[in-house]
Amino acid sequence: MGRNYHHYAGDSVGGLGNHCPSAHKNGAYDICMSQKILKVILLSLVVTLLPSNFQVANSTEILWNPGVGNDLNDAGAGLVPGAGISNTGLLVNKSNPDELIMKIIMNESFEDKPFTGKGRNMAMWIYWPKNYCWSKDTANCEGLFTVGEPFNPSSYPSAKSSEYVFVQKHEKASNVNVTATTCKAPWWIDSTYKSRDTWAFAVSITCLGIPKEFGWYAFSQIDLGQKDVVTDFSAVQTITYPFHELAASAAAKNKESILPAQSKKQICVLAKTGKGYDEVIDFEEQCSDSNSQWEFTYCDSHTRSDLEVFQSKKWKKVRTVKSTKGYCDDPNLSNSFTHKSPLIGKYRIKSYGNTKFTPAYLNLEIYRKDIA
């Protein structure tokens, strides 16, 4: 059965309308009126303390706020507390029909800084034309995007602000030729059923090319180093946006959904030699020219290298890169390698291919910083 949630009802105002005794009955009238006034005060206090979403649910500023079901399968034992998904949400305001606000609503409130070194991994998938088009068997998505959680953000806003993540594009199937788009998604921590239980972000319908009918689902997990990381998923579902024709004209008036020519941040990489190298070497910092992709180049005696990412307590190969010549000055380290990715995570590089040497590893630290 699905999980159903309801707005707080409290005592109805009509319920306070019972007649009090007349004023001459030994002070009963004064007691009754005091009770009525106290109920009104308490009801007002409850409404004031409700999460903001409850208070604006009937706002005249909303253009589209569909009720979405969320029939979830039980993630089972092993799901780390705090990783469970309660529901997802969609919202478009009249002020900008091109801006689709999407929400991942958790079972519990977020901790103070949920995206700072907590092992939390969560994202929203946006796709079309049909459910499960992203599987390797079909691989026929016409559009497939992910919006993932920020990595060590500088702040945790409670409303739309300058904090944003980039939307990632996948080629017809999940995790195939993943690239960063120029579409940014401002994000914030919101409150829906509980205080600070929602990660919300806004995407441009026009920038991503989202059609009138599209689908979405969310996933969430927390990796604390356990052997098997259990993941929670929301329902896979599609919907029709009835005001789609208004999006393009709204986007023409609002250019903030597109990354400006000069981003205020850049992605940088620090590398340090690990297992397989004769000595510990700290590489100089290498920074990209944008906030959408990191890049790291180094020289080695090996002929091949793999970029690996640490997921679910395992190192997994992302891609293999062959060496090139002409970049390196040291004749003993004549092979050049360049690795790049739009994703920030825990990475290392495995170098191999030269039978004279054992495989060696470079440990990478990847982070965003302000452009000087």
Backbone torsions as a table, in degrees:
resi	resn	phi	psi	omega
1	MET	NA	148.3	179.0
2	GLY	-76.2	164.9	178.4
3	ARG	-93.9	126.4	-179.8
4	ASN	-110.0	137.2	179.5
5	TYR	-125.7	144.9	-175.7
6	HIS	-130.5	150.5	174.0
7	HIS	-65.8	149.1	176.0
8	TYR	-63.0	128.8	-178.3
9	ALA	-96.7	-46.5	-179.5
10	GLY	67.5	-167.9	175.0
11	ASP	-73.9	129.4	178.0
12	SER	-72.3	152.9	178.4
13	VAL	-63.8	-36.6	177.8
14	GLY	-61.0	-29.8	179.6
15	GLY	-67.9	-15.5	178.4
16	LEU	-90.4	2.0	-172.4
17	GLY	-90.7	6.3	177.1
18	ASN	-62.0	141.4	-176.0
19	HIS	-70.5	138.3	174.3
20	CYS	-85.0	159.2	174.4
21	PRO	-60.9	157.9	179.0
22	SER	-66.7	161.6	-170.1
23	ALA	-65.8	-19.6	-172.6
24	HIS	-91.6	5.2	-176.0
25	LYS	-93.4	69.8	168.8
26	ASN	53.7	40.9	174.9
27	GLY	79.9	1.0	-179.3
28	ALA	-62.5	-33.5	-179.8
29	TYR	-62.1	-44.5	-179.5
30	ASP	-63.2	-40.5	-179.9
31	ILE	-65.0	-43.6	-178.8
32	CYS	-63.3	-45.5	180.0
33	MET	-63.4	-37.4	177.8
34	SER	-63.8	-38.5	178.0
35	GLN	-65.4	-40.2	179.2
36	LYS	-63.6	-44.9	-179.8
37	ILE	-63.2	-40.9	179.6
38	LEU	-62.5	-41.2	179.2
39	LYS	-62.4	-41.9	179.7
40	VAL	-63.5	-42.5	-179.8
41	ILE	-63.7	-44.8	-179.7
42	LEU	-64.4	-40.4	179.2
43	LEU	-64.2	-40.8	177.7
44	SER	-63.7	-38.8	179.7
45	LEU	-65.3	-41.9	179.5
46	VAL	-61.7	-44.6	179.4
47	VAL	-61.7	-39.3	-179.8
48	THR	-64.6	-36.3	-175.8
49	LEU	-85.1	-7.5	179.1
50	LEU	-65.9	150.0	174.3
51	PRO	-54.1	152.3	-173.3
52	SER	-57.7	-33.6	-177.4
53	ASN	-62.1	-33.9	178.7
54	PHE	-66.7	-37.8	-174.4
55	GLN	-74.7	-24.2	-176.6
56	VAL	-107.6	11.1	-174.1
57	ALA	-59.6	-31.7	-178.8
58	ASN	-106.0	21.8	-177.4
59	SER	-64.0	140.5	177.9
60	THR	-74.0	-4.4	179.3
61	GLU	-82.0	-13.7	-175.6
62	ILE	-82.4	130.0	175.4
63	LEU	-92.3	-41.4	-175.3
64	TRP	-148.3	124.2	-179.9
65	ASN	-147.1	71.4	-173.7
66	PRO	-70.0	144.3	171.3
67	GLY	-76.9	126.0	-177.4
68	VAL	-116.5	134.9	177.6
69	GLY	-79.3	162.9	-179.9
70	ASN	-150.7	72.9	177.4
71	ASP	-76.5	107.2	-173.4
72	LEU	-105.6	142.0	167.6
73	ASN	-83.0	142.3	-179.7
74	ASP	-63.6	124.6	-179.6
75	ALA	-65.0	-21.1	176.5
76	GLY	86.0	178.9	179.5
77	ALA	-64.6	145.9	179.0
78	GLY	106.1	-13.7	176.4
79	LEU	-72.2	123.7	-178.3
80	VAL	-65.7	131.6	176.8
81	PRO	-52.7	133.7	-177.2
82	GLY	101.2	-10.6	-179.2
83	ALA	-97.1	-8.7	-175.5
84	GLY	-72.8	138.1	178.6
85	ILE	-96.7	132.4	176.7
86	SER	-91.2	-43.2	-177.2
87	ASN	-170.0	176.4	170.6
88	THR	-124.2	165.9	-179.1
89	GLY	-146.6	152.7	176.9
90	LEU	-128.6	143.7	-178.4
91	LEU	-155.5	136.9	172.2
92	VAL	-132.6	130.2	178.1
93	ASN	-94.4	154.7	-179.5
94	LYS	-61.9	-29.1	-176.5
95	SER	-65.3	-23.9	-179.8
96	ASN	-154.0	89.5	-179.9
97	PRO	-65.5	-8.7	178.0
98	ASP	-88.2	-14.4	-175.2
99	GLU	-96.2	109.8	178.4
100	LEU	-95.9	115.4	177.0
101	ILE	-91.4	124.1	-179.4
102	MET	-117.6	146.7	-174.3
103	LYS	-135.4	138.2	168.4
104	ILE	-110.5	113.6	-175.2
105	ILE	-101.7	123.1	-174.7
106	MET	-91.2	162.3	175.7
107	ASN	-68.5	-32.0	-177.0
108	GLU	-125.9	162.7	176.8
109	SER	-67.2	146.1	175.3
110	PHE	-67.2	152.7	169.8
111	GLU	-71.6	179.8	-172.6
112	ASP	-58.7	-47.2	-179.6
113	LYS	-131.1	80.7	-171.5
114	PRO	-68.5	-20.3	-176.0
115	PHE	-107.8	20.1	179.9
116	THR	-115.6	98.7	173.9
117	GLY	57.7	36.0	-176.8
118	LYS	-108.3	-3.0	-177.0
119	GLY	74.6	14.6	-178.3
120	ARG	-80.8	134.8	179.2
121	ASN	-134.8	116.2	-179.4
122	MET	-150.5	153.3	-178.0
123	ALA	-163.6	160.7	172.5
124	MET	-112.0	131.8	174.3
125	TRP	-99.1	134.9	175.9
126	ILE	-121.9	132.0	-172.8
127	TYR	-152.4	165.2	170.5
128	TRP	-165.7	154.6	17.0
129	PRO	-96.4	-11.5	-173.7
130	LYS	-147.5	163.3	179.7
131	ASN	-61.0	142.0	175.3
132	TYR	65.3	20.3	175.3
133	CYS	-67.7	-14.6	-175.7
134	TRP	-84.6	-6.3	-177.1
135	SER	-68.1	153.8	-179.1
136	LYS	-65.0	-26.4	-178.8
137	ASP	-71.1	-38.4	-179.3
138	THR	-97.3	-51.3	177.5
139	ALA	47.1	51.3	-177.4
140	ASN	-128.7	32.0	174.3
141	CYS	-70.8	132.2	173.2
142	GLU	-81.5	-25.4	174.3
143	GLY	-146.2	133.2	-179.0
144	LEU	-149.9	116.0	-175.2
145	PHE	-135.5	153.4	172.0
146	THR	-128.1	142.9	172.2
147	VAL	-119.1	108.4	-175.9
148	GLY	-100.5	165.0	-177.4
149	GLU	-64.2	150.9	177.7
150	PRO	-68.1	158.3	-178.1
151	PHE	-109.7	111.1	179.8
152	ASN	46.5	60.4	-178.6
153	PRO	-66.0	156.7	-179.1
154	SER	-76.7	-20.6	179.2
155	SER	-153.0	167.4	179.3
156	TYR	-125.0	84.8	-175.7
157	PRO	-70.3	153.0	176.4
158	SER	-102.7	4.1	175.4
159	ALA	-151.4	166.1	-179.4
160	LYS	-54.3	130.5	-176.2
161	SER	-148.3	-155.0	-178.5
162	SER	-83.6	-6.9	177.7
163	GLU	-74.9	128.4	-179.2
164	TYR	-151.7	162.6	171.8
165	VAL	-122.4	163.0	177.3
166	PHE	-94.9	143.7	176.5
167	VAL	-81.3	134.3	-179.2
168	GLN	-101.0	138.7	-179.7
169	LYS	-105.4	137.1	176.0
170	HIS	-113.8	146.7	-175.4
171	GLU	-92.8	94.0	174.0
172	LYS	68.4	-31.8	178.7
173	ALA	-135.4	162.5	-175.8
174	SER	-66.1	137.3	175.5
175	ASN	60.9	31.3	175.8
176	VAL	-113.5	122.1	179.2
177	ASN	48.7	55.0	-178.1
178	VAL	-72.6	127.5	178.8
179	THR	-134.8	154.0	176.8
180	ALA	-82.9	132.6	174.2
181	THR	-83.8	173.5	173.8
182	THR	-89.9	7.6	-178.8
183	CYS	-91.8	120.3	179.6
184	LYS	-99.3	153.9	-177.9
185	ALA	-124.5	98.1	174.1
186	PRO	-59.1	140.2	-176.7
187	TRP	-133.1	163.1	178.2
188	TRP	-161.7	165.1	175.4
189	ILE	-96.5	122.4	-175.6
190	ASP	-116.6	178.7	178.0
191	SER	-127.9	128.0	-179.7
192	THR	-120.1	-78.3	178.2
193	TYR	-89.9	-30.0	177.7
194	LYS	-134.4	166.9	178.7
195	SER	-66.1	129.8	176.5
196	ARG	53.6	48.3	179.2
197	ASP	-107.0	6.8	-170.4
198	THR	-131.3	131.2	167.7
199	TRP	-99.2	116.9	-177.3
200	ALA	-116.3	147.9	175.4
201	PHE	-151.6	162.5	-177.5
202	ALA	-122.3	132.5	176.7
203	VAL	-122.4	154.2	176.9
204	SER	-88.6	122.7	177.8
205	ILE	-61.6	-41.9	-178.2
206	THR	-70.8	-42.1	-178.0
207	CYS	-61.8	-40.5	-180.0
208	LEU	-86.3	-12.5	-178.3
209	GLY	72.7	29.1	-179.1
210	ILE	-66.3	126.1	-179.7
211	PRO	-78.4	-178.6	-178.0
212	LYS	-63.0	-37.3	177.3
213	GLU	-112.6	127.7	-177.3
214	PHE	-148.5	171.0	178.7
215	GLY	-127.6	166.8	179.5
216	TRP	-160.1	157.0	167.8
217	TYR	-160.3	163.7	-177.3
218	ALA	-125.8	155.2	172.1
219	PHE	-135.5	159.0	-178.0
220	SER	-153.4	138.6	174.5
221	GLN	-153.7	160.3	173.6
222	ILE	-129.0	120.2	-177.8
223	ASP	-101.7	108.5	179.2
224	LEU	-103.5	9.0	-177.6
225	GLY	100.3	6.8	178.8
226	GLN	-69.6	158.4	-176.0
227	LYS	-64.2	-47.4	-180.0
228	ASP	-116.7	114.9	-179.9
229	VAL	-89.4	116.7	-178.7
230	VAL	-85.8	137.5	-177.1
231	THR	-115.9	140.8	174.4
232	ASP	-104.1	140.6	-179.2
233	PHE	-124.3	147.0	170.6
234	SER	-87.9	178.1	179.2
235	ALA	-67.7	145.3	170.9
236	VAL	-88.7	121.3	-174.6
237	GLN	-154.4	157.6	177.2
238	THR	-119.3	161.0	-177.5
239	ILE	-154.2	160.2	176.6
240	THR	-110.8	127.1	178.0
241	TYR	-90.3	109.0	-171.4
242	PRO	-72.4	-13.2	-177.9
243	PHE	-111.0	29.9	-174.6
244	HIS	-60.1	-34.2	-176.8
245	GLU	-67.3	-15.8	179.4
246	LEU	-84.9	-14.1	-172.2
247	ALA	-66.5	-45.4	-174.6
248	ALA	-61.8	-45.3	-180.0
249	SER	-66.8	-34.4	177.7
250	ALA	-68.1	-37.4	179.6
251	ALA	-65.7	-34.6	179.0
252	ALA	-64.3	-28.2	179.9
253	LYS	-88.0	-18.7	-174.4
254	ASN	-126.4	102.4	-174.9
255	LYS	-93.0	1.0	-172.7
256	GLU	-71.6	-12.0	178.5
257	SER	-74.8	-14.4	179.5
258	ILE	-100.1	135.6	179.7
259	LEU	-62.0	128.1	176.9
260	PRO	-63.8	162.2	-175.6
261	ALA	-56.9	-35.1	-179.2
262	GLN	-119.9	107.4	178.2
263	SER	-72.0	152.3	179.1
264	LYS	-83.2	-11.0	-179.9
265	LYS	-128.1	161.9	176.8
266	GLN	-140.3	160.9	178.7
267	ILE	-102.2	131.7	-176.9
268	CYS	-122.4	157.2	-178.0
269	VAL	-131.1	132.1	168.3
270	LEU	-115.1	138.9	-178.9
271	ALA	-126.9	149.3	179.2
272	LYS	-142.4	135.2	179.8
273	THR	-65.6	145.9	179.7
274	GLY	-130.1	-140.1	-177.5
275	LYS	-56.8	133.7	177.8
276	GLY	102.7	-19.9	178.1
277	TYR	-94.1	149.9	-176.7
278	ASP	-75.1	-26.8	-178.2
279	GLU	-142.7	159.9	179.2
280	VAL	-85.1	122.1	-179.2
281	ILE	-127.8	128.7	173.6
282	ASP	-97.4	118.2	179.8
283	PHE	-77.4	153.7	175.1
284	GLU	-68.4	150.1	179.8
285	GLU	-61.8	135.5	175.2
286	GLN	-120.6	122.8	-176.4
287	CYS	-117.8	142.7	177.5
288	SER	-80.9	172.1	178.7
289	ASP	-90.4	-0.3	-177.2
290	SER	-145.1	179.0	179.3
291	ASN	-100.6	10.2	-172.6
292	SER	-105.1	-14.9	-176.7
293	GLN	-160.8	139.9	174.3
294	TRP	-101.8	157.2	-178.2
295	GLU	-145.7	138.2	-179.1
296	PHE	-139.3	129.3	-179.6
297	THR	-122.1	138.3	179.1
298	TYR	-151.1	167.7	179.9
299	CYS	-116.0	145.8	-175.9
300	ASP	-155.0	164.5	176.7
301	SER	-83.7	-18.0	178.7
302	HIS	-74.9	166.5	-175.8
303	THR	-106.4	-13.0	-180.0
304	ARG	-138.9	155.6	175.4
305	SER	-149.7	145.7	178.3
306	ASP	-112.8	135.4	168.7
307	LEU	-87.5	126.6	-178.3
308	GLU	-122.8	145.1	178.0
309	VAL	-121.1	144.0	-178.6
310	PHE	-92.5	112.5	179.5
311	GLN	-138.7	138.7	178.2
312	SER	51.8	43.7	177.3
313	LYS	62.2	24.4	178.6
314	LYS	-138.4	148.2	172.1
315	TRP	-86.2	125.8	-178.2
316	LYS	-121.1	135.4	-179.3
317	LYS	-72.2	131.3	176.2
318	VAL	-91.5	-49.5	178.9
319	ARG	-163.6	162.8	175.2
320	THR	-110.1	137.1	179.3
321	VAL	-121.4	132.1	175.6
322	LYS	-88.2	154.6	-176.5
323	SER	-75.7	157.4	173.3
324	THR	-126.1	160.2	-178.0
325	LYS	-109.1	162.6	170.8
326	GLY	97.0	-4.5	-178.2
327	TYR	-98.7	-35.0	-170.2
328	CYS	-89.7	141.0	-179.2
329	ASP	-87.8	-31.2	-176.7
330	ASP	-80.1	118.9	-179.0
331	PRO	-64.2	-22.2	177.0
332	ASN	-80.6	-15.8	177.7
333	LEU	-127.2	67.3	-168.8
334	SER	-89.5	-6.9	-175.6
335	ASN	-100.8	127.0	-177.9
336	SER	-102.9	139.7	178.2
337	PHE	-130.9	141.9	174.9
338	THR	-129.4	121.7	176.1
339	HIS	-113.1	146.0	178.8
340	LYS	-150.2	155.5	178.2
341	SER	-163.7	147.8	174.4
342	PRO	-82.7	-8.2	-173.7
343	LEU	-101.8	142.1	177.2
344	ILE	-103.7	131.2	-179.4
345	GLY	-170.9	-160.9	178.2
346	LYS	-95.2	109.9	-175.0
347	TYR	-121.6	157.3	167.5
348	ARG	-146.1	164.1	178.9
349	ILE	-119.9	127.6	176.6
350	LYS	-102.8	119.8	179.2
351	SER	-105.4	134.6	-176.5
352	TYR	-159.3	179.4	175.6
353	GLY	112.6	-15.5	176.9
354	ASN	-103.8	113.1	-174.9
355	THR	-65.5	-13.6	178.4
356	LYS	-76.1	-18.9	-175.0
357	PHE	-128.7	151.1	175.1
358	THR	-77.0	157.1	174.6
359	PRO	-56.0	145.1	-177.0
360	ALA	-132.1	155.3	-173.3
361	TYR	-125.1	138.7	170.5
362	LEU	-109.9	127.4	177.3
363	ASN	-94.1	129.1	-175.1
364	LEU	-107.2	141.4	169.7
365	GLU	-117.1	119.4	-174.2
366	ILE	-118.0	133.2	-173.8
367	TYR	-157.2	161.4	175.0
368	ARG	-99.6	148.5	176.6
369	LYS	-148.7	158.9	178.7
370	ASP	-67.8	142.5	174.4
371	ILE	-74.9	127.3	-176.5
372	ALA	-67.8	NA	NA
